[in-house]
Amino acid sequence: MTDPILFFDLKSPARRLRADIEKRLMAILDHGQYIGGPEVTEMEAQLAAFTGAKHALAVASGTDALVIALMGEEIGPGDAVFLPAFTYNATANAILMTGATPVFVDVDRLTCNIDPAQLEIAIERVIAEGKLKPRLVIAVDLYGLPADYPAISAIARAHGMLVLSDAAQALGGGQGNKRIGALCEMTATSFYPSKTLGAYGDGGAMFTDDDARYERWSSIRWHGTDAAKKESIRVGLNGRLDSMQCAVVLSKLTIFEEELRARAAHAAAYLKRLNGKVAVQTGGADDRHAWGLFTVMVENRDAVMAKLKDQGIPSAVYYSKPLHKHAAFAAHAPAEPLANCEWLADHALSLPFHPYLTDDQIDRVSAAFIDAL
Ligand SMILES: Cc1ncc(COP(=O)(O)O)c(C=O)c1O
């Protein structure tokens, strides 16, 4: 009987860090500051240092991070917010929760991220229609690969718009000499347990270099109150992350760099074994993939998945439908088809991927996958 191959492995790091996490959680039971304890500010300081962003703010989830970022710019009815149609539904939900209009844009087949040329066309179209004000682009770093921030930022700047990075899947990645969190004006990430830096529950964080923006976010996170938390000075919400989840993230941070190195090594091992037999999500020379997921494109996806399953190998599809085809978002579908989003929805397949894979497991998955093609 060979060891089972897991798609994600959440138990190995828990086993490794158990004593440290227990110690940190016990310290919280001793000091009793369950909300706003020292773990929160300590985690924010470590995340700011890790990403290179001036400010990091802990929030309750990746979705809250997106919503607070949009609220902080007073995005609302009449505003157009551009996003790739090939992403998780939270990206679009956040826009609709503010009352703004999502404008779905096609992606690139190889990077799986928003296509800057299509973004430009979509912005020009909204301007020509004259109904909405183009305000902001949400670039998603799908599967851990940073979007093309130099190109996206140049387009946004030319139109007086801001860029928000939805890096829920990508903390630990980077571009050039910068890390995700410092690649554009605003970044939102998630600590959902299976993310590259996962908590043991929901959580998220936001990053910016701008002092005034950070103050607005801090206020919105705490019901829109002033610094003394007495007076409501704007509309806000309960977007706090509790001390216990921050303690878990602090513990996970002690092994994060090591886990990122393991992810990069496993991706290189898969690439070597798959050796040109299949298209793999690929970025540019300047990109550092965080390898949240390892995703390939296959023609006969259902058959490949079934054959892998027969060999006891899990695989998963992110995402089988582009957002503009979902009932909740269909009213905002563009008139033209988003051909690459639709193609990826039919072809993208993620293979088992986490820092605790062994060489033997990567060999077994690769051999079974090649066999299944
Ligand atoms: C691209 C993307 N955006 C946003 C989110 C939302 O994060 P959360 O689940 O922490 O609210 C997720 C996570 O699942 C995601 O994958």
Ligand as a Chemical Component Dictionary entry (heavy atoms), coordinates in Angstrom:
data_LIG
# 
_chem_comp.id                   LIG 
_chem_comp.type                 NON-POLYMER 
_chem_comp.pdbx_formal_charge   0 
_chem_comp.three_letter_code    LIG 
# 
loop_
_chem_comp_atom.comp_id 
_chem_comp_atom.atom_id 
_chem_comp_atom.alt_atom_id 
_chem_comp_atom.type_symbol 
_chem_comp_atom.charge 
_chem_comp_atom.model_Cartn_x 
_chem_comp_atom.model_Cartn_y 
_chem_comp_atom.model_Cartn_z 
_chem_comp_atom.pdbx_ordinal 
LIG C1 C1 C 0 -9.298  34.945 -6.255 1  
LIG C2 C2 C 0 -9.973  34.975 -4.918 2  
LIG N1 N1 N 0 -10.472 36.141 -4.475 3  
LIG C3 C3 C 0 -11.066 36.235 -3.268 4  
LIG C4 C4 C 0 -11.202 35.140 -2.449 5  
LIG C5 C5 C 0 -11.934 35.290 -1.153 6  
LIG O1 O1 O 0 -11.192 34.976 -0.037 7  
LIG P1 P1 P 0 -11.933 34.498 1.303  8  
LIG O2 O2 O 0 -12.424 33.120 1.066  9  
LIG O3 O3 O 0 -10.855 34.579 2.350  10 
LIG O4 O4 O 0 -13.030 35.474 1.575  11 
LIG C6 C6 C 0 -10.682 33.909 -2.868 12 
LIG C7 C7 C 0 -10.737 32.742 -1.988 13 
LIG O5 O5 O 0 -11.233 31.844 -1.858 14 
LIG C8 C8 C 0 -10.063 33.820 -4.137 15 
LIG O6 O6 O 0 -9.570  32.667 -4.588 16 
# 
loop_
_chem_comp_bond.comp_id 
_chem_comp_bond.atom_id_1 
_chem_comp_bond.atom_id_2 
_chem_comp_bond.value_order 
_chem_comp_bond.pdbx_ordinal 
LIG C1 C2 SING 1  
LIG C2 N1 SING 2  
LIG C2 C8 DOUB 3  
LIG N1 C3 DOUB 4  
LIG C3 C4 SING 5  
LIG C4 C5 SING 6  
LIG C4 C6 DOUB 7  
LIG C5 O1 SING 8  
LIG O1 P1 SING 9  
LIG P1 O2 DOUB 10 
LIG P1 O3 SING 11 
LIG P1 O4 SING 12 
LIG C6 C7 SING 13 
LIG C6 C8 SING 14 
LIG C7 O5 DOUB 15 
LIG C8 O6 SING 16 
# 
